[in-house]
Amino acid sequence: MKRRNFLKATAAAAAVTVTGSTLGAGNLPAQDNEFYEFRVYQLTGGGAKSTLKSYFTEALMPLFKKFGAKLGAFEELDKEDPPKVYTLFVYPSSQVYFQLQKELTADKDYLAAAKSYFELPANKLVFERYETFLMEAFNGIPKLKLPEKNRGLLELRTYESYNEDAARRKVAMFDDEELPLFEKVGLHPVFFGKILAGKYMPALMYMLWFTDMNEREANWKKFGESPEWKAMSSKPIYADTVSKVRKKFLVPTDYSQI
């Protein structure tokens, strides 16, 4: 009985310590893995791109800068009409993500800069809707890798899995074996994220960069023919980890920070 009471008292004291000091604003533990929000804006027309660009560059990016966040913006290589704009919001941590959600209704500089955007009338829609995906960065690539300036092509891939365990095994495959091979053969990573909420679940999403389509084709060929890939892809633990692959070719906008 005495031992049980001692354990209860110890747990209670630990809880007080955590809530009273450890989780204080200045003492939050550092988080190594970045947090991502990927959006797909379905615009109403070509002219809407300039309106969205102004909102991003004049209002959202300055707010992001205060918190060490970045904004990547991309368009489709094949230029569909009406156009879409793809954005990657890069937050240093999930805590910064949630903090910024509050700042979107409180930061005076941001609200002043976004005023004209928010006051657009309903008959002048910028976008019809946007899809959003929330992600946590992989342990194997916990932070975004900025592409080189000569990036001319970005490949966005989404891997769906038939259940949660298959999705976890695919993430482990990347972390433990596949990512080093990507780097070796020239499949240049930008980010890899576990999708926590979004349209396709369970799934992961990642982005690669290339100088052009020729480099992309050559380096994927190297990957597929490599002995490392043939060895790892034949392991039973990685069997049936991907049920569907979605891919999209993108190009960076002139204001993208990625």
VEXMI-36282 format. One record per residue: chain; y, z negated, x of N, C-alpha, C, CB in turn. Coordinates in pm, whole numbers. Each point is the difference from the previous one (the first is absolute). Glycine has a CB too. Example, Ala and Ser with C-alpha at 12.3 -4.5 7.8 and 13.67 -1.06 7.14 Angstrom:
! residues 2
A|-569|-780|1319|119|0|-89|120|0|90|-117|-125|-189
A|222|197|154|119|-6|82|109|-73|-77|-63|215|118
! end
This chain:
! residues 258
A|-121|0|84|121|0|-84|126|0|87|-125|-123|-181
A|124|37|286|116|-6|87|24|135|68|-42|-244|37
A|-69|308|6|14|130|66|57|104|-95|-193|-56|150
A|150|54|-279|50|94|-99|149|-19|-23|-226|3|-109
A|269|-129|98|142|-29|-19|83|43|120|-62|-191|-147
A|3|173|268|71|41|121|22|151|1|-100|-193|124
A|-5|270|-163|13|145|-3|104|46|-100|-237|18|68
A|241|-85|-185|101|35|-101|140|-27|52|-164|-53|-182
A|181|-63|249|131|-35|52|45|97|109|-46|-240|-54
A|-50|282|139|32|96|105|42|134|-58|-162|-115|150
A|91|162|-252|34|127|-64|137|-6|-66|-243|43|-39
A|272|-156|-26|130|-16|-66|113|1|103|-109|-131|-184
A|86|62|298|103|-4|104|23|139|57|-63|-235|54
A|-47|311|-35|13|136|51|78|87|-95|-215|-26|120
A|191|8|-252|71|79|-100|148|-29|4|-202|2|-143
A|238|-130|159|141|-38|8|64|63|122|-48|-216|-118
A|-28|214|232|53|59|122|27|148|-16|-124|-171|132
A|28|241|-196|15|145|-18|117|32|-90|-244|28|32
A|250|-93|-147|105|33|-95|135|-53|45|-169|-3|-183
A|169|-107|258|126|-60|39|62|59|123|-79|-202|-102
A|-4|254|196|59|48|124|-51|137|42|26|-236|67
A|-157|254|-69|-56|125|53|52|121|-75|-203|-124|68
A|219|111|-199|47|113|-79|149|1|-21|-218|0|-112
A|292|-75|191|145|7|-5|46|136|42|17|-243|45
A|102|283|-90|48|137|24|0|38|147|138|-22|-204
A|-106|-76|291|8|33|142|-130|-16|74|232|-67|-10
A|-338|22|-56|-125|-30|67|-119|81|-50|89|-226|36
A|-62|336|-106|-109|81|-52|-75|65|115|128|43|-212
A|-260|-44|206|-78|60|109|23|150|7|-171|-179|-25
A|172|231|147|20|144|19|-121|76|-52|147|-43|201
A|-121|156|-266|-107|85|-49|0|128|83|18|-97|-236
A|-134|132|290|-9|114|90|-7|133|-75|-113|-147|164
A|49|148|-280|-22|125|-72|118|35|-90|-246|-42|8
A|293|166|4|109|45|-86|-48|19|-143|107|111|197
A|-11|-98|-287|-27|20|-142|70|129|-40|-20|-251|-47
A|-50|337|-27|53|132|-34|10|20|-151|-98|89|212
A|200|-15|-250|10|51|-137|18|150|10|101|-218|-89
A|-196|292|34|9|146|2|31|48|-141|-163|16|194
A|267|64|-206|41|51|-131|-5|152|-4|145|-201|-31
A|-176|253|-87|4|144|-24|94|24|-118|-239|35|89
A|356|20|-60|100|28|-103|-19|140|-56|161|-157|112
A|-181|168|-242|-3|130|-66|141|31|-48|-243|-29|-71
A|313|115|143|140|28|-31|13|94|-119|56|-34|241
A|63|35|-299|26|86|-115|40|140|41|68|-201|-128
A|-24|219|252|42|130|49|45|-10|144|66|68|-231
A|-38|47|293|39|0|141|128|-76|28|-112|216|18
A|206|-215|-111|126|-69|21|-13|-150|8|107|185|-115
A|-215|-236|58|-21|-145|1|-29|-54|139|-86|17|-232
A|41|70|323|-31|-45|135|122|-55|71|-180|170|10
A|296|-106|-29|121|-46|67|47|-134|-57|64|238|44
A|-83|-257|-174|38|-128|-62|-86|-113|53|74|121|-207
A|-205|-96|215|-92|-101|51|29|-28|148|-175|72|-167
A|204|33|242|34|-16|142|123|-91|16|-97|229|50
A|198|-207|-131|122|-82|9|-30|-146|-30|136|198|-66
A|-219|-222|-35|-36|-138|-34|-75|-66|116|-11|63|-243
A|-83|10|301|-78|-55|111|89|-30|121|-202|127|-81
A|282|-28|120|75|-13|126|121|-92|-12|-76|228|58
A|138|-232|-176|124|-78|-15|-24|-142|-52|118|214|-41
A|-228|-235|-30|-24|-131|-62|-126|-68|52|117|83|-202
A|-232|-14|190|-127|-67|30|-22|-19|150|-92|99|-208
A|118|1|288|-23|-13|145|87|-109|63|-59|242|5
A|187|-253|-40|79|-110|56|-55|-137|-38|199|148|-8
A|-251|-161|-115|-62|-127|-40|-127|-24|80|97|25|-232
A|-179|78|247|-123|-13|78|30|-43|143|-108|177|-143
A|214|-123|200|34|-31|139|23|-149|21|102|228|21
A|-47|-295|-121|25|-144|11|-129|-79|17|202|30|-141
A|-314|26|97|-127|-72|2|-104|65|92|49|-75|-233
A|-4|169|315|-91|65|93|-99|94|-64|26|-197|140
A|6|247|-259|-88|94|-70|43|143|29|-42|-170|-182
A|-52|265|166|28|141|23|-35|81|-124|-43|-29|246
A|103|149|-255|-26|89|-112|-32|139|52|152|-135|-150
A|-272|179|123|-38|138|32|5|84|-127|-145|-78|191
A|195|199|-180|10|88|-117|-52|138|37|199|-129|-88
A|-281|185|-1|-71|125|30|-3|91|-123|-141|-121|171
A|128|251|-144|-16|99|-106|-130|76|23|251|21|-27
A|-298|46|-77|-125|74|11|18|127|83|-72|-92|-222
A|-28|122|302|5|121|82|4|125|-86|-125|-119|179
A|53|116|-293|-8|120|-84|113|11|-102|-244|-8|31
A|339|-86|-30|122|9|-81|-26|27|-148|114|83|202
A|-184|-175|-266|-26|13|-143|129|-14|-80|-232|-92|34
A|233|147|-154|117|-10|-86|-45|-40|-142|123|175|139
A|-65|-280|-197|104|-85|57|-51|-79|119|105|-15|-225
A|-16|-16|318|-43|-60|126|-38|-148|-13|148|162|115
A|-219|-209|-13|-30|-141|13|56|-51|132|-209|26|-140
A|246|-152|142|41|-67|124|-96|-116|22|245|68|-27
A|-300|-74|147|-94|-105|37|72|-98|93|-201|157|-26
A|192|-285|-3|68|-97|84|-96|-108|47|214|45|-122
A|-193|-90|244|-75|-113|55|100|-108|36|-184|151|90
A|176|-265|-160|84|-115|30|-83|-93|89|131|19|-220
A|-81|-46|338|-73|-80|99|66|-136|13|-70|208|125
A|-1|-313|-164|50|-137|6|-71|-75|113|51|1|-249
A|21|-83|325|-64|-77|108|-114|-88|-48|216|3|117
A|-212|-47|-243|-105|-85|-55|8|4|-152|5|-150|203
A|-105|94|-269|3|-9|-147|112|-93|-45|-247|44|-10
A|279|-144|90|109|-92|-35|133|74|-7|-125|-189|108
A|147|279|-13|124|78|-2|3|92|-121|11|-10|251
A|-126|66|-287|-6|83|-121|49|-77|-122|-194|128|98
A|140|-247|-119|38|-78|-118|145|-48|8|-238|-72|-24
A|284|42|144|139|-41|16|95|114|-36|-68|-160|179
A|32|281|-137|84|116|-30|3|33|-148|-51|87|225
A|-56|-116|-297|1|23|-145|110|-84|-66|-248|52|4
A|269|-172|47|105|-86|-53|139|53|39|-157|-198|12
A|166|248|112|129|50|47|47|123|-76|-55|-92|224
A|-38|166|-284|37|119|-76|84|-33|-122|-208|108|79
A|208|-233|-120|85|-42|-112|107|-99|42|-193|38|-152
A|201|-67|284|93|-105|44|94|44|111|-172|-163|-65
A|130|255|150|82|37|115|124|78|-44|-207|5|145
A|323|-58|-119|125|60|-49|28|136|63|88|-229|-36
A|-114|241|165|24|129|67|-89|109|-58|64|-122|210
A|-190|88|-230|-95|97|-56|41|39|-142|-183|-96|142
A|215|-1|-224|35|29|-140|125|86|-10|-105|-217|-67
A|201|194|157|122|81|0|-30|144|42|136|-205|52
A|-220|220|50|-34|133|49|-87|78|-100|15|-88|234
A|-95|16|-311|-91|64|-96|62|19|-138|-189|-101|124
A|312|59|-143|64|-2|-132|1|139|-65|143|-190|78
A|-101|292|-3|8|134|-59|-139|54|-37|209|43|134
A|-310|-81|-56|-137|44|-28|-51|-64|-129|-42|29|247
A|64|-159|-262|-49|-70|-118|79|34|-127|-74|-183|151
A|195|232|-134|83|33|-116|-17|144|-48|161|-169|80
A|-252|243|-17|-27|136|-49|-52|-7|-144|-52|80|236
A|102|7|-325|-45|-5|-140|-144|45|-17|234|41|-69
A|-293|-76|-43|-141|30|-26|-27|149|-5|-16|-213|-125
A|117|294|95|-22|145|-6|13|67|137|87|-3|-234
A|-70|-77|339|6|52|136|-105|-71|86|247|53|-25
A|-371|-44|-20|-109|-66|70|-16|53|142|-115|-35|-220
A|92|-56|314|-29|39|138|-150|26|14|196|-135|86
A|-277|49|-146|-146|17|4|-58|-36|-136|-7|-51|248
A|-107|110|-276|-68|-31|-126|-70|-136|9|-32|247|-44
A|-46|-264|148|-68|-126|29|-35|-1|148|-94|-18|-236
A|57|-98|287|-59|-2|134|-127|-85|-1|227|32|105
A|-323|12|-23|-121|-78|23|26|-91|120|-151|183|-96
A|86|-297|99|17|-88|114|-133|-59|43|232|-53|-75
A|-247|35|206|-119|-58|60|44|-112|93|-129|220|-17
A|74|-338|1|28|-112|90|-117|-14|95|140|-119|-174
A|-107|102|303|-105|-1|102|28|-104|108|-41|241|-45
A|-68|-290|103|7|-83|120|-55|80|116|-23|-215|-135
A|92|210|249|-43|77|117|-136|-47|51|239|36|60
A|-315|57|-6|-129|-31|60|19|-94|120|-92|223|-76
A|-9|-303|105|2|-81|121|-3|87|126|-116|-184|-125
A|50|298|117|-11|89|114|129|73|34|-235|27|-58
A|328|-19|-37|131|60|23|98|-77|-88|-97|232|55
A|130|-356|-15|77|-92|-85|146|39|-20|-152|-175|77
A|201|265|5|139|43|-12|9|152|5|78|-214|106
A|20|265|-177|25|143|-3|23|55|140|97|-24|-229
A|-147|145|253|24|69|126|94|117|-27|-228|-68|93
A|347|60|-42|98|106|-26|-44|131|63|182|-171|-11
A|-180|280|-64|-36|130|57|103|44|104|-114|63|-216
A|75|31|298|95|58|95|97|92|-75|-171|-14|187
A|283|44|-124|103|78|-67|-43|142|-34|166|-137|120
A|-268|186|-51|-45|137|-27|-102|7|-113|42|54|239
A|-55|-165|-316|-93|3|-113|46|105|-100|-57|-244|33
A|-31|336|-62|34|105|-95|-86|-3|-124|75|137|189
A|-183|-218|-183|-94|-6|-110|-56|-140|-11|-58|243|29
A|52|-294|-151|-61|-130|-28|-112|19|-100|218|-121|46
A|-330|58|-18|-114|10|-91|-25|-136|-63|-103|186|138
A|114|-191|-269|-24|-123|-75|-139|6|-59|246|-26|-52
A|-327|-76|78|-137|-3|-50|-26|-129|-77|-74|143|191
A|3|-129|-302|-46|-114|-79|-150|9|-13|219|-13|-128
A|-288|-93|168|-146|-6|-11|-38|-98|-109|-26|56|244
A|-35|-5|-349|-50|-87|-106|-144|-41|29|153|113|-167
A|-191|-233|123|-136|-49|18|-59|-36|-135|57|-87|230
A|-190|90|-239|-64|-21|-130|-2|-146|-41|-138|200|43
A|153|-293|52|17|-141|-36|72|-74|112|-210|7|-141
A|237|-136|120|81|-77|95|-67|-16|136|98|-120|-193
A|-230|102|192|-70|-17|127|5|128|83|-150|-168|-106
A|133|282|42|9|127|72|138|18|61|-171|100|-156
A|275|-140|83|137|9|51|18|-89|122|83|52|-231
A|-136|-174|226|11|-92|114|-73|55|122|17|-193|-158
A|-133|255|135|-76|56|112|73|119|63|-213|-76|-111
A|283|155|30|75|112|55|118|-50|83|-68|143|-195
A|136|-247|148|109|-58|79|-54|-53|133|124|-61|-212
A|-239|-6|208|-62|-51|122|-38|113|95|-86|-196|-129
A|42|307|73|-36|116|82|122|51|77|-180|62|-165
A|293|-54|96|124|40|67|39|-101|106|74|118|-208
A|-69|-245|171|45|-104|92|-87|-8|126|88|-127|-196
A|-219|135|177|-92|-26|110|-33|123|85|-94|-179|-139
A|96|299|77|-48|116|74|85|127|-16|-223|-96|-27
A|272|122|-93|58|131|-26|141|16|55|-140|9|-203
A|221|-114|195|139|11|46|12|37|148|60|-168|-173
A|-138|104|262|9|43|140|-35|147|20|-57|-232|65
A|-37|282|-144|-36|142|10|113|89|-50|-242|-61|-28
A|309|19|-78|116|75|-49|101|20|113|-34|-94|-233
A|65|-15|302|98|7|109|-51|93|111|78|-234|-54
A|-204|227|84|-59|77|110|10|150|-24|-155|-189|44
A|130|233|-169|-5|145|-28|133|56|-50|-240|-27|-53
A|342|-57|40|131|50|-41|26|2|-148|-10|132|199
A|-61|-218|-275|36|-23|-141|97|-118|1|-225|89|-92
A|353|-59|103|101|-101|31|29|-88|-122|100|155|170
A|-135|-284|-166|23|-87|-116|148|-35|-19|-228|-93|34
A|269|85|-159|131|-56|-37|-21|-138|-62|98|233|-37
A|-180|-239|-67|-38|-128|-59|-137|11|-64|241|-57|-39
A|-306|-59|27|-125|-13|-75|14|-123|-87|-140|112|184
A|116|-97|-316|18|-112|-90|-112|-17|-100|239|33|27
A|-276|-158|-50|-94|-34|-109|81|-6|-129|-156|-130|156
A|120|210|-254|75|1|-126|-35|-125|-80|3|255|-3
A|100|-335|-24|-16|-123|-77|27|23|-148|66|-131|201
A|20|228|-231|32|34|-139|47|145|-2|63|-240|-58
A|-114|315|-38|39|140|-8|-92|77|-93|92|-14|230
A|-74|144|-230|-71|85|-94|-148|11|31|209|126|-33
A|-244|-122|161|-139|22|39|-55|-129|62|44|248|38
A|-138|-307|-104|-56|-126|50|-151|0|-19|214|-122|-54
A|-289|67|151|45|-45|131|20|119|94|-120|-220|-33
A|216|208|123|33|113|86|84|-45|118|-10|154|-197
A|23|-64|292|89|-19|114|85|125|14|-164|-154|118
A|274|142|-47|90|113|21|46|0|145|77|-6|-241
A|-64|128|298|55|7|134|76|130|20|-187|-144|85
A|266|146|22|81|118|32|-15|33|148|165|-57|-184
A|-177|186|212|-7|51|136|115|97|23|-252|-28|4
A|290|47|121|104|99|29|-51|103|103|179|-172|-52
A|-125|293|40|-32|108|92|126|82|25|-241|8|-82
A|240|70|187|114|89|23|-1|115|-100|-1|-59|244
A|-119|107|-278|-12|110|-96|-144|7|-52|185|129|117
A|-212|-34|-205|-132|13|-60|-106|41|103|109|60|-217
A|-69|16|318|-95|41|103|-54|-120|75|119|217|22
A|-31|-309|15|-45|-121|68|-90|-82|-91|210|-2|138
A|-173|-4|-264|-80|-77|-95|-142|55|-8|208|-53|-132
A|-223|185|115|-131|61|-12|-83|-21|126|96|169|-157
A|-34|-152|273|-72|-12|127|-48|-143|23|138|186|93
A|-54|-285|-126|-37|-138|29|-100|-57|-101|223|-30|102
A|-216|73|-227|-104|-40|-95|-135|61|41|172|-17|-185
A|-169|137|242|-124|64|47|-60|-83|115|88|229|-68
A|-2|-274|160|-46|-86|110|-65|-126|-56|184|88|149
A|-121|-145|-249|-53|-123|-60|-138|22|-60|234|-74|-47
A|-246|179|-34|-127|26|-68|-114|33|94|132|79|-191
A|-99|-21|306|-103|39|96|-28|-106|105|68|234|-37
A|7|-343|36|-15|-102|105|-130|-78|-16|249|-19|14
A|-314|-15|96|-123|-80|-8|25|-139|-59|-88|125|196
A|209|-178|-172|33|-133|-55|-2|2|-153|140|-48|203
A|-81|154|-263|0|9|-146|-140|19|-54|230|95|8
A|-308|-11|56|-136|24|-47|-83|-127|6|17|238|76
A|7|-320|27|-75|-124|14|41|-103|-106|-20|45|245
A|151|-64|-262|44|-104|-94|-25|40|-145|175|-69|165
A|-161|197|-196|-16|44|-140|-146|-5|-45|199|147|29
A|-291|-159|66|-142|-8|-37|-49|-144|-16|-35|215|121
A|123|-311|-97|-41|-141|-11|-15|-38|-148|118|-55|219
A|-228|-10|-254|-22|-39|-142|111|-86|-58|-242|12|46
A|305|-96|37|103|-90|-52|120|76|-55|-75|-174|164
A|96|297|-116|114|80|-44|-38|105|-106|103|-37|225
A|-226|33|-271|-46|100|-97|72|-18|-135|-224|8|115
A|261|104|-176|58|1|-135|125|-86|-12|-228|38|-89
A|310|-39|193|123|-81|-6|116|75|-65|-76|-120|205
A|70|253|-206|108|80|-59|-58|89|-110|129|-1|219
A|-75|-13|-340|-49|79|-112|92|119|-31|-105|-207|-92
A|232|199|135|93|110|-24|113|-6|101|-58|1|-246
A|96|117|296|111|11|95|113|80|-64|-160|-14|197
A|279|-41|-195|119|71|-47|91|21|121|-17|-100|-236
A|71|221|250|90|23|112|119|84|-43|-194|-15|158
A|304|-10|-90|125|69|-31|74|24|131|14|-108|-232
A|40|230|248|76|33|119|149|-14|-30|-183|159|79
A|250|-234|8|140|-34|-21|82|37|123|-67|-186|-154
A|199|196|132|95|18|110|110|-105|-16|-50|252|17
A|104|-303|95|104|-103|-10|132|57|-49|-112|-124|184
A|186|46|-261|135|39|-39|95|-24|117|-48|-55|-243
A|169|105|233|96|-15|110|56|-142|11|60|239|-30
A|-92|-326|-68|49|-138|7|-113|-101|17|191|69|-142
A|-312|-22|156|-114|-90|13|8|-82|130|-140|161|-134
A|109|-289|125|-4|-85|119|-138|1|66|176|-143|-102
A|-268|221|46|-136|9|53|-33|146|30|-71|-207|-131
! end
